[in-house]
Amino acid sequence: MIPEHAVFLSGDAVVSLVESVMERLEGAGGGATPVLVESLRRSLGSAEMVPVPLLIDLALGTLRAERLGKRERGWLFTERMAEQCTHPVIASHHAQAFIGCNHVLEICTGAGIDTAALSRTVPYVTTLESDSTIVEVTRGNLRRSEIRNVTVVASAWPVEALTDLEAFDGVWADPSRRTERGRKRSGTDYQPPLASIPHANVVGIKVGPGDSIEPSGFVSEYIGFGKECRERVLWKSEHMTVHTVSLIDKKVSWSRSSEVSPLIVPTAAYLIEPHNAIIASGDVGTFFAEIGAGVFDAMIAYGALNEEPPASPWYKRYKVAKIDQGVSVRRIQESIRELGWGSTTIFKKRGWENDPEDLRRALSFASGGPPGVVIVMRVGNGHQTVYATSVASRESL
């Protein structure tokens, strides 16, 4: 990177310039049209301190970070940084594991959100980042937040200069799982590979929820935020010794206390749809069994009960209206007409190869009718169609 560009990216003047580009992008509908790009080139002229494409990347990334609730005041993001960085609430959760540590090594700084959270928890943080643009943008972000106990090192891991690894009693790593050729699904293909992450008293490694992971001695934490399973973190720490599912925004966690399997049942009065973090953990069957729910099929992630389940952050609740064996557009149309459901009816599937939206387009609905829920699910070697209403929606009326 040109030294002048580096100084500008880590300074303060870049913020107002990027924010002005953000305003122009929003005024143009959010797209970087050729006309807008040329207009920016002309308006900047010889005062251009960084290439226009980079300014637009920073503007688009910062706009995205704002929409995702990731931006602190004065922080900037490229689109890649905004997409891949941790949400600040989740970063604060990560950092709690390092309470009591003195010096944490962070591998792959990214936008610096985890870095900032760590800096507020431990006395010293050394963070490594190989992308020179990200290094300078993040240095500016941290400085504008008056974070002074972080050293940003412009290097990939491993670093020959860091010979005294015993100085670090904590390691946090967020290795890259994407390349120009696509998403990497194996820990051996991450950059850096998982096996290269050094040991410490506390080690946390962010990985893909469904990726193939080889390192032993770690436990997994599946992190839910909103409706999504946002992350899987490998922990080697006294604070977490069993596989756990955590819903960060709900401030609840669950760990299996047994390995029992749920009963397979032929019918039910209520269904529960577990949070995606429970599904991602692979422990959904044990979860159902522990709360007394059965299943229609051992491989399908809907719990079945004959009594109304209590409200819970761990699942959505549905009251079953009827169940048809098989999948028939004609019978579905007849049932929707009989139930009087409107066009806001939700269609879901589990273990069915067709697109539920294609099914929706083949149907007609009652004008102004209430919404229902149609679930097509595999059961054994066949399928069944469940008609239900959302208990949560009914309670909110």
N, C-alpha and C positions, 0 to 999 in steps of 0.2 A: 504494500500500500504506500502511496505517495505520502511523505511526512506531513505535508500541509493538509491533506485530507484527514489523516489520523487526528491531528490537533483539532481540526474543525469538528469532527464527529464526536469527540469527547468533551467539547466545550459547551457553552451556553447558547451561542448565537444560532446553532443548528436547530434548537427547539422552536424558536419563533419562525424560522424559515420553513421547517417541516409542517408546523401548524398552519401556516399560510397556504401551503400546498394542499393540506387536508381540507381546508375551506373551499379551495377551488375544485377539488375532486368531488366534494359533496354537492357543490353547485352544478357540476356537470353530470350528476347522477351516480357518482361513485366510480366511474370508469376512466382509465387513463387513455383517452382517445388521442389519435395522432395530432388533432388540432390543439388539444391541451398540452401535449408534450412540446410541440413547436412553440406555443405561446410561452411556456416556461423557459425554453431556451432563449427566446428573445428578451424576456423580462429580466433574466439573470445576467445575460451578457458576460462581460469579463469578470463580474463579481462572483461567478459560479465557483464555489469552493469544493463541491463534490459533484460527480456526474449526475445529470438530470434523472437517468433511470434509477439511480440509488435513492435520490430524493423522493421519487414517486414510490419506490419500494418501502421506504421509511414511512411515508404518509399513509399508504394503504395498510401497512402492518400496524401502525399506531391506531388507525381507525378500527381495525379488527380487534386489537387488544382492548380498546375502549368498549366495544360491543360485548366482548367476552368477560368484562369486569376484571381485567388483568392489569390495567394501567394505573400506576401511581402518578401523581402530579409531576409533570416535567419529564417523564420517562418516554423513550422512543423504542420502537420495535421495527425490524424488518418483517415481511410477511412470514418468513420461516420462523423467526423468533416468536411471533404472536401465535402461530399455529402450535408450536411444539412446547412452549413454556408452561410451567405449572401455574395453576390458579393460586393467587396469594393465600387464600384460606387453607388450601391443601399444603402449600409450602410451610405455613406455620405449624401444621400438624406434623409434617416431616421433622421439623426442627426440634420439636419437643423430645424426640428420641435422643438428642445429643446434649440434653441438660446434664451438666456435670463434666462435660468434656472441656478441655482447655484450647485445643488447636485442631480444627477440622480441615481435612483436605477434600476439596470438591473437584471432581473430574467431570468436565464438560459444563462450563458456566452457563451457556445459553443466554437468555435475557437477563439473568441475575436475580430472578425472583426467589429461588431457593437460597441463593447467596445472601440476599438481604435478610431473609428469615433466619438463616444460620447466624448472621452477624449480630442479631438481636438476642441470640440465645447463648453464644459462646464468646470467649474473649478474642479469639483470633481465627480467621479463615484464610486459607490459601486456595485459590481457585484457578483451574486450568482451562483454557479455551484456545482451539487451534485456528478458528476463523478470525482473520484480522479485522474485518468489519465489525463483527459481533464484539470482539474485544474492546474496540474503541467506543462503540455505542454503549456497551454495558459499563465501562469505566465512567462515562458521563452520567449514566443513570444512577450509579452508586454514589458518585460525588454529589450530585444534586440532592440526594437523600441524606447527605451529611454522614455517610457511612465511611468510617475511617479505619476500621479494624480488619479490612479485607485487602489482600494482595492479589491482583489479577495477573496471572502469568500467561503470556501469549505462546502457548505450546500445547501440543497434544500429549496424552499420557502414553508411555512413560516418559519422564523427564530426567535426563542424566544429572542435572543440577540438584535434583531432590534426592540426595543420597541418604539423609538421616530420616528415614521413614518413621523411626521410633518417636520422633517429635510430634507426630500426629496421633491423637488418641481417638479420632473419629474420621470416617470416610463416607462421603456422600457422592454417588455417581449417577449420572443420567446419560448413559452412552447413546450414541446415535444409532437409530434403528432404521434409518432411511438413507438410500443412496439414489443417484440418478437413474439407476436401474429398477428402483422400486423398494418396497418394504422388506426388511430382513426379519425372518421369523425364528431364527436360531441365535442363541446367545453367543455361539462361536463366531457368528458373522457380524456381531455388533462392532462398533468402533468407539472405544477399544473393546476387544473381546472380554466377556465376563471373567474368564479365568485370569486375566491380567490385573484385576482390581486388587489392590493391596489389602492386607489384614489390619485390623485395629480393634480397640475395645468395642466400638460401635461401628457397624457398617450397614449402610442402606443403599440399595441399587434399584433404580427404577427400570422396569422391564415391561414388555408388552403382555397384557393379561393372558393371551392364549399362546404365547411363544414357547418354543422348546428350550428349556433351561437345564443346564448340566451341573453347575456348582452345587455341592452338597453342604450340609451344615447350616443352611438358611431356612427360615420360615417365611411364608408369603403373607402379605397383607393386601387384600383386594379393597381398593378405595372407591366408594360410591360418592357421587356428588350430583345433586339433582336427580335425574332419572337414569344417569349413566354410570357404568363402571369406568371411571376415568383412568385408573392406574392399578398396576400390581407392583408392589415394592418387596424386594428380598431383604430381610433383616437378619443380621447376626448381632443380637443385643439382648441384654437382660430384661429390657422393657417389653419384649415380645418373644415368647418361647413356643407358641403354637400358631398354626395357621388361623388367620383372623380375617373377618370382613368388617370394614368400618364405613359407616355412612357419616361423612365428615360434617355435612350441614345439619344433620339430625343429632349429632353427638352421641351415637350409639355404636356398639360393636358386638359382634357375635362370633363365637368359636364353637365348633362342634364338641359335644361332650360324650359322644358315642359314635358308633358306626352302624347304627340300625338302618334298615331299609323301610320305606313306607309300604303300607298295604295297597295292593291293586284292587280298586273297587269298580263296580259296573255303572254306578250312577252317583249323583250328588245334588244337594240343594244349593251349594255355594262353591265357587271356585276362588282360588287366590293365585295371583300372578306375582312371583317373587321379584324383588329388586334385581336389576341386571348384575349387580356386584355379587349377589348370592349365586346367580346362574354361572357367572364367570369363574367362581371359586371351585366349581365342580362338586360342591357339597349340598346341592339343592335337595337331593333325596333325603339326606340326614336331617336337613332343616325341616322338611315336611314331617318326617317321623317324629322329631322332637316336639313339634307343636300339635301333633295329633291329626295331621292331614294325610289322606291317602292320595293315590294317583290313578288316572285311567290307564296310563302306560308308564313303565319305569323310566323311559327315555324322554318323556315329555314334561316340560317344566311348568305344569299347572297343578296346584294342590286341590284336592277334592274333600269337601266336608258336608255333613248333613245339618250342622247347626251354624248359625251366623258367626263368623270369626270376629274377634275384637279388632278395632282399628289398630293399625301398626305401621310404622315407617318401613317395615320390611316387605310389605306386599300391598297390592291393590286387591279389592274385594269385588266379586260379582255374584249376583243372585241369579240362579239358573231358572229360566222360564220353561225351556224344553230342550230335549236332546234328540236329534235324528241320527240314525246310523247311515253312513255313507255321505256323499256330497252330491246334491242335486240342485241345479239352478232353479228348476221348477219348484221344488219343495221349499227352497230358501225364499223364493218370491212369495209363495203362499203364506209362509210363516211371517214374513215381514208385513204383509198385508193384514194378516190376522192380528198381529201384535200392534199394528198402527204406528210403526216406527218411521221416523223421518229421514231426510237425506244426510243428517249428521251422524247416522249410525256408523259405528267403528267396526272395521273388519280386521281380524287377526288370524295368524296361522302358526301352527307348530307341526313340523314334519310333513308339510304339504308343499308340493313343488310349484303350484300355480301362484300367480300374483293376485292378492286379494283385491287390488284396484280394478283388475280386469273383471272380477266377479261383481264389484260394485257397479261398473258401467253397464252390466247386463240387466240391472234391476231397476225397478221404479219404487218410489217411496211416497208415503202419505205427506201431503202438503202441511208443513208446520208441525208434524208429528214429533214426539220425543225421541231422543237417540237410544238405540240399543247397542248391543255388542254381539257380533257374530264371530265365533271362533271355530275354525276348521283345524282339527288336530288328528294326527295319526294315532291309531289305537291298534296295537298288534300289527297285522298285515293289511289292515284297512284304515278307514277314516271315519270320524263322526263330526257332526256339526252341532255346536252348542249355541243356544240363544240365551243371552243373559242381559242384565242391566247392572250398571255400575252402582255399587252401594254408596261409594263416596259421593257420586253425583246426586243420588237420591237424598242423602243427608244434607247436602248443601242448598237444596231448594228451600 
